[in-house]
């Protein structure tokens, strides 16, 4: 059994017993003075956050010495999600204590759906609490702190919030690994790119290789006949290379069944895009047509839409990840080779002299 699976089973057992601890400790008053301080003032010192839910899902977010955050020690993290969580951890405050009459009911709800959050500063556990569901008016979040000495819940739950923010905080403490992962497909300084190959499997005559040979020296070679295009527009190439500074996919493709994904991967790709850097490292992404949002949709000409006109599927990270991308984002990095040629200006004809232009 894999280590991660064993950990998940243990977590299910622990979280499943939370209800017993919550209710028992609350009624018997065995916990010391109620804990009230949820906020972590110095988030710059936070280098690890552990999140786990009752379903056995868990995620560990760690900041490496380089400053990069990683997910479960394997993937780069989405910095927008990390920053949102760190901001929440710092600004969270108590809106009000849960009323005595509602205390048992809220604690049962926490036990059923809570996400356990452990916060480490410089590798030391400094804060731990359970994050529950939203309040009825959706302006607060039920939470309960844990005593770090006993790792048992406090005697009382609270409604928490961020001053000045209208809404609840539950969604910021999610446990799905893919939700925390960075969505970068390409991220290059244009000066670090050696070549870009654009392949069109359905029409090989359109496939080409753009090679950066030096300062303002670019070559575009058609892959089928090995001919190089003339009159390369250096400004067009520079603009094109700048697009690769940050290109992200929209989301992981999680709504398709394995058989559907298999069907897509066996189909002919729309394009294959391979970027090679100056160190010789390649980043190959294969793009596929995506099923439409729903069957029976018609285009502006009244024809049935066979494929999604706004999004494509893509296979990246050496075939490990199957994701959804937008035409709007990636269409601009798949132009035809003629895009890189200078566009000749039409020559205006010389006007003929008329009878009124004798002198």
C-alpha positions as CSV (number, residue, x, y, z in Angstrom):
1,X,0.0,0.0,0.0
2,X,1.3,3.4,-1.0
3,X,2.4,5.8,1.8
4,X,-0.1,8.4,0.6
5,X,-3.0,5.9,0.7
6,X,-2.0,4.8,4.3
7,X,-2.0,8.5,5.3
8,X,-5.4,9.0,3.8
9,X,-6.9,6.1,5.8
10,X,-5.4,7.3,9.0
11,X,-6.8,10.7,8.4
12,X,-10.3,9.3,7.7
13,X,-10.1,7.5,11.1
14,X,-8.9,10.6,12.9
15,X,-11.4,13.0,11.3
16,X,-14.2,10.5,11.8
17,X,-13.5,10.6,15.5
18,X,-13.6,14.4,15.6
19,X,-17.4,14.4,16.3
20,X,-16.8,12.3,19.5
21,X,-14.1,14.7,20.7
22,X,-16.0,17.8,19.9
23,X,-19.2,16.8,21.7
24,X,-17.5,15.1,24.6
25,X,-15.0,17.9,25.3
26,X,-17.6,20.6,24.9
27,X,-20.0,19.0,27.4
28,X,-17.5,17.9,30.0
29,X,-15.5,21.1,29.8
30,X,-12.3,19.1,29.8
31,X,-10.6,21.6,27.5
32,X,-8.8,24.5,29.0
33,X,-9.9,28.1,28.4
34,X,-11.5,28.6,25.0
35,X,-9.1,29.4,22.2
36,X,-10.0,32.5,20.2
37,X,-7.0,33.6,18.2
38,X,-7.2,32.3,14.6
39,X,-4.9,34.8,12.8
40,X,-1.2,34.3,12.1
41,X,0.4,37.7,12.0
42,X,3.7,36.8,10.4
43,X,2.8,34.9,7.3
44,X,6.3,35.6,5.9
45,X,7.5,32.9,8.3
46,X,4.8,30.4,7.2
47,X,6.6,27.6,5.2
48,X,4.1,24.8,5.3
49,X,0.3,24.4,5.4
50,X,-1.4,21.0,5.7
51,X,-5.1,20.6,4.8
52,X,-7.2,17.5,5.2
53,X,-10.9,16.6,5.0
54,X,-13.1,13.8,6.2
55,X,-13.2,12.1,2.8
56,X,-9.5,11.3,3.0
57,X,-8.3,14.0,0.7
58,X,-5.3,15.9,1.9
59,X,-2.7,18.3,0.5
60,X,0.6,19.7,1.8
61,X,1.7,23.1,0.6
62,X,5.4,23.9,1.2
63,X,7.6,26.9,0.5
64,X,11.0,25.9,-0.6
65,X,14.2,27.9,0.3
66,X,14.0,29.4,-3.2
67,X,10.6,30.9,-2.3
68,X,8.7,28.6,-4.7
69,X,5.6,26.9,-3.2
70,X,5.0,23.3,-4.1
71,X,2.1,20.9,-3.8
72,X,2.7,17.5,-2.1
73,X,6.4,17.9,-2.8
74,X,5.9,17.4,-6.5
75,X,4.2,20.2,-8.4
76,X,4.6,23.9,-8.4
77,X,1.7,25.7,-6.8
78,X,-0.8,28.3,-8.1
79,X,0.5,31.5,-6.5
80,X,-2.9,33.2,-6.7
81,X,-4.4,30.5,-4.5
82,X,-1.4,30.5,-2.2
83,X,-1.6,34.2,-1.7
84,X,-5.3,34.1,-1.1
85,X,-4.9,31.5,1.6
86,X,-2.0,33.4,3.2
87,X,-4.0,36.6,3.2
88,X,-6.9,34.7,4.8
89,X,-4.7,33.2,7.5
90,X,-3.4,36.6,8.3
91,X,-6.6,38.6,8.3
92,X,-9.1,36.1,9.7
93,X,-10.9,37.4,12.8
94,X,-13.8,36.4,15.0
95,X,-17.2,37.8,14.0
96,X,-19.1,36.4,16.9
97,X,-19.1,33.3,19.1
98,X,-21.6,30.6,18.3
99,X,-24.7,30.9,20.6
100,X,-25.0,28.4,23.4
101,X,-28.2,26.9,22.0
102,X,-26.6,26.3,18.6
103,X,-23.2,25.1,19.8
104,X,-23.8,21.4,19.7
105,X,-25.5,21.5,16.3
106,X,-22.6,23.6,14.9
107,X,-20.0,21.3,16.3
108,X,-21.7,18.3,14.7
109,X,-21.6,20.1,11.4
110,X,-18.0,20.9,11.9
111,X,-17.3,17.2,12.6
112,X,-19.1,16.1,9.5
113,X,-17.6,18.6,7.0
114,X,-14.7,20.4,8.5
115,X,-11.3,20.7,6.8
116,X,-8.4,20.5,9.2
117,X,-5.8,23.2,8.7
118,X,-2.3,23.1,10.2
119,X,0.0,26.0,9.8
120,X,3.8,25.8,10.3
121,X,6.2,28.7,10.7
122,X,9.8,27.8,10.2
123,X,8.9,24.1,10.3
124,X,7.1,24.5,13.7
125,X,3.4,23.9,14.1
126,X,2.0,27.2,15.4
127,X,-1.7,27.1,14.6
128,X,-4.3,24.4,13.9
129,X,-8.1,24.7,13.5
130,X,-11.1,23.1,11.7
131,X,-12.8,25.1,9.0
132,X,-16.5,24.4,8.6
133,X,-19.4,25.5,6.4
134,X,-20.8,29.0,5.9
135,X,-23.4,30.6,8.1
136,X,-26.9,30.9,6.9
137,X,-26.4,34.4,5.6
138,X,-23.2,33.4,3.9
139,X,-21.2,36.2,5.5
140,X,-19.3,34.1,8.1
141,X,-17.6,30.7,8.5
142,X,-17.9,28.3,11.4
143,X,-14.4,27.4,12.8
144,X,-12.9,25.9,15.9
145,X,-9.3,26.1,17.1
146,X,-7.2,23.2,18.4
147,X,-5.0,23.2,21.4
148,X,-1.5,22.7,20.2
149,X,-0.5,20.8,23.4
150,X,-3.2,18.2,23.3
151,X,-4.3,18.6,19.6
152,X,-7.9,18.5,20.8
153,X,-10.6,21.0,19.7
154,X,-11.3,24.1,21.9
155,X,-14.4,24.3,24.0
156,X,-16.3,26.6,21.7
157,X,-16.8,27.2,18.0
158,X,-16.9,30.7,16.5
159,X,-18.1,32.5,13.4
160,X,-15.1,33.9,11.6
161,X,-14.7,36.4,8.8
162,X,-12.3,38.9,7.2
163,X,-13.2,42.5,8.1
164,X,-14.3,44.3,5.0
165,X,-14.9,41.2,3.0
166,X,-18.5,40.0,2.2
167,X,-18.6,36.3,2.0
168,X,-17.4,33.1,3.6
169,X,-14.0,31.5,3.7
170,X,-14.6,27.7,3.3
171,X,-13.7,27.6,-0.4
172,X,-10.2,28.9,0.3
173,X,-9.3,25.8,2.3
174,X,-9.8,23.2,-0.4
175,X,-8.1,19.8,-0.4
176,X,-8.0,18.8,-4.1
177,X,-4.4,18.5,-5.3
178,X,-5.2,19.7,-8.9
179,X,-6.9,22.8,-7.6
180,X,-3.6,24.0,-6.0
181,X,-1.3,23.1,-8.9
182,X,0.2,25.8,-11.1
183,X,-1.5,26.1,-14.5
184,X,1.5,27.3,-16.5
185,X,2.0,25.7,-20.0
186,X,4.8,27.9,-21.2
187,X,6.8,30.5,-19.3
188,X,9.9,31.7,-21.2
189,X,12.0,34.8,-21.4
190,X,12.1,35.3,-25.2
191,X,15.9,35.4,-25.1
192,X,15.9,31.8,-23.7
193,X,14.0,30.3,-26.6
194,X,16.1,28.5,-29.3
195,X,13.3,27.2,-31.5
196,X,9.6,26.7,-31.8
197,X,8.1,23.9,-34.0
198,X,4.5,24.1,-35.0
199,X,3.1,20.9,-36.5
200,X,-0.3,20.5,-38.2
201,X,-0.9,16.8,-38.5
202,X,-4.0,17.2,-40.7
203,X,-2.0,19.3,-43.2
204,X,1.7,18.6,-43.0
205,X,2.5,21.2,-45.6
206,X,1.6,23.9,-43.1
207,X,4.1,22.6,-40.5
208,X,7.2,24.7,-39.8
209,X,10.2,25.4,-37.6
210,X,11.1,28.8,-36.3
211,X,14.8,29.0,-35.3
212,X,16.4,31.9,-33.4
213,X,19.9,32.0,-34.8
214,X,21.1,35.2,-33.1
215,X,20.3,38.8,-32.5
216,X,17.5,39.7,-35.0
217,X,18.4,36.7,-37.1
218,X,15.4,34.3,-37.5
219,X,14.7,31.5,-39.8
220,X,11.4,29.9,-40.7
221,X,11.7,26.5,-42.4
222,X,8.8,24.5,-43.8
223,X,9.1,21.0,-42.5
224,X,7.7,19.2,-45.5
225,X,9.9,20.6,-48.3
226,X,12.7,22.0,-46.1
227,X,12.4,25.4,-47.8
228,X,13.1,28.6,-45.8
229,X,10.9,31.6,-46.1
230,X,12.2,34.9,-47.3
231,X,11.6,38.4,-46.1
232,X,11.2,37.5,-42.4
233,X,9.6,40.3,-40.4
234,X,11.8,40.6,-37.2
235,X,9.1,42.6,-35.4
236,X,6.5,39.9,-36.1
237,X,8.9,37.2,-34.7
238,X,9.6,39.3,-31.6
239,X,5.9,39.8,-30.9
240,X,5.3,36.1,-31.4
241,X,8.1,35.1,-29.0
242,X,6.8,37.5,-26.3
243,X,3.5,35.5,-26.2
244,X,5.4,32.6,-24.6
245,X,6.3,34.6,-21.4
246,X,3.1,33.3,-19.7
247,X,0.6,31.0,-21.2
248,X,-1.7,29.1,-18.8
249,X,-4.3,26.4,-19.3
250,X,-7.9,26.9,-18.0
251,X,-8.4,23.8,-15.9
252,X,-7.7,20.1,-15.6
253,X,-10.0,18.1,-17.7
254,X,-11.9,16.3,-14.9
255,X,-15.4,16.0,-16.3
256,X,-14.6,13.5,-19.1
257,X,-14.8,9.8,-18.4
258,X,-11.6,7.7,-19.0
259,X,-13.1,6.2,-22.1
260,X,-13.8,9.7,-23.5
261,X,-10.3,10.9,-22.7
262,X,-9.0,7.7,-24.5
263,X,-11.1,8.6,-27.5
264,X,-9.7,12.1,-27.7
265,X,-6.1,11.0,-27.3
266,X,-6.5,8.5,-30.2
267,X,-7.9,11.2,-32.5
268,X,-5.7,13.3,-34.8
269,X,-4.3,16.4,-33.0
270,X,-5.1,19.9,-34.2
271,X,-1.6,21.1,-33.6
272,X,1.6,20.0,-31.8
273,X,3.7,22.8,-30.4
274,X,7.3,22.2,-29.2
275,X,9.4,24.9,-27.6
276,X,13.2,24.2,-27.2
277,X,15.3,26.5,-25.0
278,X,18.9,27.4,-25.2
279,X,19.8,24.5,-22.9
280,X,18.3,22.0,-25.3
281,X,15.3,21.3,-23.0
282,X,12.0,20.7,-24.9
283,X,8.4,21.4,-23.9
284,X,6.0,19.6,-26.1
285,X,2.2,20.2,-26.0
286,X,-0.3,18.4,-28.1
287,X,-3.7,20.1,-28.8
288,X,-6.9,18.2,-29.6
289,X,-10.4,19.2,-30.6
290,X,-12.8,19.2,-27.7
291,X,-16.4,18.0,-27.6
292,X,-18.9,20.8,-27.7
293,X,-20.6,22.0,-24.5
294,X,-23.7,20.0,-25.4
295,X,-25.0,18.1,-28.4
296,X,-27.2,19.7,-31.1
297,X,-25.7,23.2,-31.0
298,X,-25.8,25.0,-34.3
299,X,-23.3,27.6,-35.7
300,X,-24.3,30.9,-37.4
301,X,-24.9,29.0,-40.6
302,X,-27.3,26.5,-39.0
303,X,-24.8,23.6,-39.2
304,X,-24.4,21.3,-36.2
305,X,-21.3,22.2,-34.2
306,X,-19.1,19.1,-34.0
307,X,-16.3,20.5,-31.8
308,X,-16.0,23.2,-29.2
309,X,-15.3,26.5,-30.9
310,X,-13.8,28.2,-27.9
311,X,-11.7,25.5,-26.2
312,X,-9.3,22.7,-26.9
313,X,-8.0,19.8,-24.9
314,X,-4.2,19.5,-24.5
315,X,-1.7,16.9,-23.3
316,X,1.3,18.3,-21.5
317,X,4.0,17.5,-19.0
318,X,5.3,14.5,-21.0
319,X,1.8,13.2,-21.3
320,X,1.0,13.2,-17.6
321,X,-1.7,15.9,-17.6
322,X,-4.8,16.3,-19.7
323,X,-6.1,19.8,-19.5
324,X,-8.5,22.3,-21.1
325,X,-7.2,25.4,-22.9
326,X,-8.8,28.4,-24.7
327,X,-8.5,29.2,-28.4
328,X,-8.3,32.9,-27.4
329,X,-5.1,32.2,-25.4
330,X,-3.3,29.6,-27.6
331,X,-4.6,30.4,-31.0
332,X,-2.1,33.3,-31.3
333,X,0.9,30.9,-30.9
334,X,-0.3,28.7,-33.8
335,X,-0.2,31.0,-36.8
336,X,0.6,30.0,-40.3
337,X,4.2,30.5,-41.4
338,X,3.3,33.4,-43.6
339,X,2.6,35.4,-40.4
340,X,6.4,35.9,-40.1
341,X,6.9,37.4,-43.6
342,X,6.9,41.1,-44.4
343,X,3.7,42.2,-45.9
344,X,4.4,44.1,-49.1
345,X,2.6,47.4,-49.5
346,X,0.6,47.8,-52.7
347,X,2.0,50.4,-55.2
348,X,-0.4,53.2,-56.0
349,X,-0.7,53.8,-59.8
350,X,0.5,57.2,-61.1
351,X,-2.5,59.4,-62.0
352,X,-2.8,60.2,-65.7
353,X,-2.8,63.9,-66.8
354,X,-6.2,65.2,-67.8
355,X,-7.1,68.1,-70.0
356,X,-7.3,70.2,-66.9
357,X,-3.6,69.4,-66.2
358,X,-1.9,70.8,-69.2
359,X,0.6,73.0,-67.4
